[in-house]
Amino acid sequence: MSKLCYCDSLKSFDICCEPFLLGKKSPQCALELMRSRYSAYVLRKGQYLYDTCSPKLKNKEDIESINTQVIDWIGLKVQSFSDNEVVFIAYYKVKNEIMVLKEKSLFIIIDKKIFYDSGQPLSAQINRNETCPCGSGKKYKKCCA
């Protein structure tokens, strides 16, 4: 059985985000692009993240920065999405501390291809009674809090 995709789509990686990361397919909507970009962060694929940014965001220095990041991405929850917007919560670990990032990401289409254009950080925290993002199955307050 194939490994589940990093983007928490519940699909196998080889049919979900891997074809995008390998350049075999192009994302057709904001949700596909956002999920594939999350998987690229997990796998430290800086070139893919660079290639899927709008021209105003492109910075070659970001490629190496992403490729050598010390962040371990551990989970993704999509809260809402539309044709050009995705609101998500991503969980990550830095030095064994679980952190949370909530963002409203905006996307644009240029020459029939979709690109990440901007992100607005939103307030978020891990609720003590929610399932711990580390994957233990325990409540956060009895696990990594």
C-alpha positions as CSV (number, residue, x, y, z in Angstrom):
1,M,0.0,0.0,0.0
2,S,1.3,3.5,-0.9
3,K,2.1,6.0,1.8
4,L,-0.7,8.5,2.6
5,C,0.0,12.0,1.3
6,Y,1.6,14.5,3.5
7,C,-1.2,17.0,2.8
8,D,-3.7,14.9,4.9
9,S,-6.0,14.4,1.9
10,L,-6.4,10.8,2.8
11,K,-5.2,9.9,-0.7
12,S,-1.9,8.1,-1.4
13,F,1.0,10.4,-2.1
14,D,1.7,8.8,-5.5
15,I,-1.7,9.9,-6.8
16,C,-2.2,13.1,-4.8
17,C,0.8,15.5,-4.5
18,E,3.7,13.5,-6.0
19,P,2.7,14.1,-9.7
20,F,2.7,17.9,-9.0
21,L,6.1,17.8,-7.3
22,L,7.6,15.7,-10.1
23,G,6.2,18.1,-12.8
24,K,4.0,15.3,-14.3
25,K,0.8,17.3,-13.6
26,S,-0.1,20.9,-12.8
27,P,-2.5,21.8,-10.1
28,Q,-5.9,22.9,-11.5
29,C,-7.2,24.8,-8.5
30,A,-6.2,26.7,-5.4
31,L,-6.8,23.7,-3.1
32,E,-4.6,21.4,-5.2
33,L,-1.8,23.9,-5.3
34,M,-2.0,24.7,-1.6
35,R,-1.9,21.0,-0.7
36,S,1.0,20.3,-3.0
37,R,2.9,23.3,-1.6
38,Y,2.4,22.0,1.9
39,S,3.8,18.6,0.8
40,A,6.7,20.5,-0.8
41,Y,7.5,22.2,2.5
42,V,7.4,18.8,4.3
43,L,9.8,17.3,1.7
44,R,11.9,20.5,1.5
45,K,11.3,21.0,-2.2
46,G,12.3,24.7,-2.5
47,Q,12.4,24.7,-6.3
48,Y,8.7,23.6,-6.5
49,L,7.7,26.3,-4.0
50,Y,9.7,28.9,-6.0
51,D,8.1,27.7,-9.3
52,T,4.5,27.9,-7.9
53,C,4.9,31.5,-6.5
54,S,3.5,34.5,-8.4
55,P,6.3,36.6,-10.0
56,K,6.1,39.3,-7.3
57,L,7.1,36.7,-4.7
58,K,9.9,34.9,-6.5
59,N,13.2,35.0,-4.6
60,K,15.9,32.5,-5.6
61,E,17.4,32.7,-2.1
62,D,14.2,31.1,-0.7
63,I,15.0,27.8,-2.5
64,E,18.0,27.0,-0.4
65,S,16.4,28.3,2.7
66,I,13.5,25.9,2.3
67,N,15.8,23.0,1.3
68,T,17.7,23.4,4.5
69,Q,14.9,24.4,6.9
70,V,14.9,22.9,10.5
71,I,11.1,22.8,10.7
72,D,9.3,19.5,10.8
73,W,5.8,19.9,9.3
74,I,3.4,17.4,11.0
75,G,-0.1,18.1,9.9
76,L,-2.5,20.1,7.8
77,K,-6.2,21.0,8.2
78,V,-8.0,22.8,5.4
79,Q,-10.8,24.9,6.9
80,S,-12.3,26.5,3.7
81,F,-11.5,27.1,0.1
82,S,-12.8,28.8,-3.0
83,D,-11.5,29.3,-6.6
84,N,-8.7,31.7,-5.4
85,E,-8.5,31.3,-1.6
86,V,-7.7,28.6,0.9
87,V,-7.8,28.9,4.7
88,F,-5.7,26.3,6.4
89,I,-4.0,25.4,9.7
90,A,-0.6,23.8,9.5
91,Y,1.2,22.2,12.5
92,Y,5.0,22.0,12.8
93,K,7.7,21.3,15.3
94,V,10.7,23.4,16.1
95,K,13.1,22.0,18.7
96,N,10.4,19.6,19.9
97,E,7.8,22.3,20.4
98,I,4.6,22.1,18.4
99,M,3.6,25.3,16.7
100,V,0.5,26.3,14.7
101,L,0.2,28.4,11.6
102,K,-3.2,29.6,10.3
103,E,-3.3,31.4,7.0
104,K,-5.6,32.7,4.4
105,S,-3.7,32.0,1.1
106,L,-4.6,33.8,-2.1
107,F,-4.0,32.5,-5.6
108,I,-3.9,34.0,-9.1
109,I,-4.0,32.5,-12.6
110,I,-1.4,33.6,-15.1
111,D,-1.4,32.0,-18.6
112,K,-3.8,29.3,-17.4
113,K,-1.6,28.3,-14.5
114,I,-2.4,28.9,-10.9
115,F,0.2,30.5,-8.5
116,Y,0.4,31.3,-4.8
117,D,0.1,35.1,-4.6
118,S,-0.1,36.1,-0.9
119,G,-0.9,34.9,2.6
120,Q,-2.6,36.6,5.4
121,P,-1.6,35.1,8.8
122,L,-4.6,34.5,11.1
123,S,-4.7,34.0,14.8
124,A,-4.6,30.3,15.9
125,Q,-3.7,28.1,18.8
126,I,-4.0,24.4,19.6
127,N,-7.0,23.7,21.8
128,R,-6.0,21.7,24.9
129,N,-8.9,19.2,24.3
130,E,-8.2,18.6,20.6
131,T,-6.4,15.6,19.3
132,C,-2.7,16.2,19.5
133,P,-1.2,17.2,16.1
134,C,1.8,14.9,16.7
135,G,-0.4,11.9,15.7
136,S,-0.4,10.1,19.1
137,G,-4.2,10.0,19.2
138,K,-4.1,11.5,22.7
139,K,-5.6,14.9,23.7
140,Y,-3.1,17.7,23.3
141,K,-3.2,18.6,27.0
142,K,-2.1,15.0,27.9
143,C,0.5,14.8,25.2
144,C,2.6,17.6,23.8
145,A,1.2,20.6,25.7
